[in-house]
Amino acid sequence: MTNVKLEVRNVSWGVPDNPSILTNISFKVHLGEILGIVGPNGSGKSTLLRLIYRYLKPKEGIILVDDKDIWSIDAKSVAREIAVVLQESFTDFPLTVREIISLGRLPFQRQSALNGADSSRIDVILERLKLKHLASRKINLLSGGERQMVMVARALVQEPTILILDEPTNHLDIRHKLEILSLIQGLGITTICTLHDLNSAANLVDKILILDQGKKIGFGSYEETLTPTVFNNTYAVKSYKNFLDPDRSLHYSFRL
């Protein structure tokens, strides 16, 4: 892949009492790649996502989508490019699954009502994510895994060219976790996600960005980044690499 979809160039961000939450971060994500951002708690992962989806403005540096500074583009246009699924979504209100998913069409609407194309797009996503049977159910009555899938559906209805996911498998049971990971792998769009589960990161993503104390520690394939030295220096643990049957998937185990 040669087309750069997203570039973070020399980006720093902080607040008066902590000016170095992120320091001089640079990397590129190519069209269709999946990037996993990993690192210890407090390393700056969620802050970096907020910068990428234009919630926070860099103190220094620039973030480019298709070679355009996202702060030179109006918010509605950015919302047509970037969709976000947050770790904690507001789902404690009595809207139906279909109503929640339809919110993803707001960046494209000139009027308050959905048009036929909007409704068709929603139907396609409901079918694709196997949510059709839940379309009329109130979202606050769903399980955590079902809610997460609905939030992903809302993002996909937005037709983004970049999908951002903050800890997409957090608090999910094994089945829903595997369903979310399989879905992400099959989307075919540029995806950026934060992950605490390093085994999921190694088996899911094309590139890994490692952050520690607001600094970039590594960037590249899992072979280049998830090394014993990195685990020891960043997480203060010893690592052991194995390949598990039946599909020889990579698995790391850790000891203090």
Secondary structure by P-SEA (a helix, b strand, c coil): cccccccccbbbbbccccccccccccccccccbbbbbbbcccccaaaaaaaaacccccccccccccccccccccaaaaaacbbbbcccccccccccaaaaaacccccccccccccaaaaaaaaaaaaaaccccccccccccccaaaaaaaaaaaaaaacccbbbbccccccccaaaaaaaaaaaaacccccccccccaaaaaacccbbbbbccccccccccccccccaaaaaaaccbbbbbbbbcccccbbbbbcc
